[in-house]
Amino acid sequence: MKNQNTIIIIAVILVIVAAAGGFFGGMMYQKSQSSALGATGRGNYAARFGQSGQSAANRPVRGQVLSASSTTLTVKMSDGSTKIVVLSSSTSFAQSAKAALTDIKTGDTVNVVGTTNSDGSVTATDIQINPPMPGGFARPAGTGQPAPTQ
């Protein structure tokens, strides 16, 4: 009887030690994954489009295009203000595939990443045309209404 109780106690201790080791290992794995993807876990998209610890000088501009020229965009922000976006030869454009300035139409929504200039304008590095909205919806070009993505 004494020998059987000892075996049960040892088995219980081994189960507790294994569970604690698994929990600790899981915590260390999770910590390594969150450092690899960034604090928010959104990876490269967050870093590229200013949603993961970007400085105020590199905050993204997201809003509706009011006008577009070969050198600038005027973007209406969600708060009603406008932002001038300066385009350069190194500005890249994306729209679920490689895009160009000619793909931007008045009324499109854009997500712009670049450097804030002293006059408040932004020199664009990357522009995403009609970016997906949180919740899996994208705005069709030229409309103000969200439509489900396929």
N, C-alpha and C positions, 0 to 999 in steps of 0.2 A: 504494500500500500504506500509506504513512504517513498519507494523508488518510483512508483507511478506518478505521485504528486510532484516529485522533482522533475520528471520528464515534462509534465504539463506546464509547470512554471517556466522551465527553460524554453519551451515552445512559444509560450505567450511573450516572453522577453524577446525572442528572436523575431516574432511578428512585429512587435512594437519598434524594434531597431530597424527592421526592413522598411516599415512604413515611414519612419522619420527620415531615413536615408533617401527614399523615393521622393518625399516631399522636398527635401533640401535640394536634391538633384533637379527636380522640376523647377524650383525657384531659380536656380542658377542658369538653367536653360532659358527660361523666360527672360531673365535679365540680359543674357547674351543676345537674344533675338531683338529685344527692344533697343539695345544700343546699335545693332546692325541696321535697323530700319529707321532709326530716329525716334525721338521721344514719343511721338504720336502713333508710331507703328505704320505710317503711310508711305514710308520709303522714298524713292526718288521723286515721285510726283510732288510730294510735300516740299522737299528741298528745292526743286526746280521752280515751283510756283509759289514760293514764299510762305508756306504754312507750317514751317518747322523751325522756329527760332531765328527767322530772318530779321535783320535789323530794320529799323524804320526806313532807312534809305533804300531798301530793296523790297518793300511791301508790294504785293501785286495790285494791279489796277483791274477791276472787273466791272463792266457795265455795258451799256448800249452805245454803239457807234452812232454819233450824230453826224459826223462828216469825216471824209478820208481824202487825203491828197497823197502825192508821191513821197512826201517828207513827214507828214504828221497825221495823226488820228485825233479827233475830239471825242472823248468818251464820257457819257453821262453816268455818274456813279449812282448807287442805290439810294444815297442820301439826297439826291437831287443836284449835287455839285457836278462840275465838269472837270476833266483832267485832260491836258494836252499830252499826247504821247508822241515823242520824236522818233522817227524811223531812221535807221542807218543801213549801210550796205551789209552789215553783219547781223541784222535782225532776222531771225528765222520765224517762219509761220507754220502752223500745224492745224489740221482739221481732220482728225481721225486718219489722216495721211498727210504727206507733204503738201503744203499750200503756199500761196503767194499773196501779195498785196491785192491783186485783182480779185481774189476770192472774198475779200471783205466788202460787205454791202452795208449801206446805211440801215440801221435797225438791228444788225447782228449784235450778239453779245460776245465780248472778247475778254480774255484773261491775259493781262500784260505783265511781264516781269522785266524789270530793268533798273536803272539807277535814277534816283530822284535828283533833279538838277536844282540849283539855287533859286530859280524862278518858280519852282513847284511843278514844272513839267517832268516827264519821265522819258529817258532815252531807253527805248525798248531793246531787250536782248531776245526775248521769246514772246510770241503772241499765239495764244490758242483761240481759234475761232469757234464760236458756239460750244464752249466747254460744257461737259455734263454738269447738271446741278446736283446737289446733295440729294440722295434718295433715288438716283438712277434715271433722272429725267434730263433731257437735252432740249434746248429751244431750237426749233427748225429755223433755218436762215430767213431773216426778214420778218419774223413774227414775234410777238410778245408772249405767246402762249407756250407753256411746256407741253411736250409730247413724249409718250413713253419711248424709250430706246428699245431696239429689237435685239 
